[in-house]
């Protein structure tokens, strides 16, 4: 009897490896898209608020941690210690936050109430497109930082009004890099 246990373990390990290999190969379709997409409207509707909250929370966390906080601390000023590093991180965070806000706006389309609440804010999100570059180059002003904060606040308020409470989730530096 004890001799079958190693065989059984080997068989289970082989089965798990094959399953993992097959599922990985099945996910690598050549549809041209690099990300998973919902297969039907039911799935889109079911997870729209959840995805919105996750994406908006990451955008809010990145904005506060890597843009607003260092700016208020004076780290972006010429001659400040760690300025170059802070500007690079802020540039990455700006691009990341813009990307997540666009994803959140796209997620909001799956929920009628959320879509209606977020509709007036989409122009504000689009206005942030080049702010990551301005931050990285050290050309961002108080007004630029304020516009980022205002858009994040508006997105949070829109989510709250639609029953999707957004809380800040600070992404790691590796998440910012993509």
Secondary structure, 3 states (H helix, E strand, C coil): CHHHHHHHHHHHHHHHHHHHHHHHHHHCCCCCCCCCCCCCHHHHHHHHHHHHHHHHHHHHHHHHHHHHHHHHCCCCCCCCCCHHHHHHHHHHHHHHHHHHHHHHHHHHCCCHHHHHHHHHHHHHHHCCCCHHHHHHHCCCCHHHHHHHHHHHHHHHHHHHHCCCCCCCCCCCHHHHHC
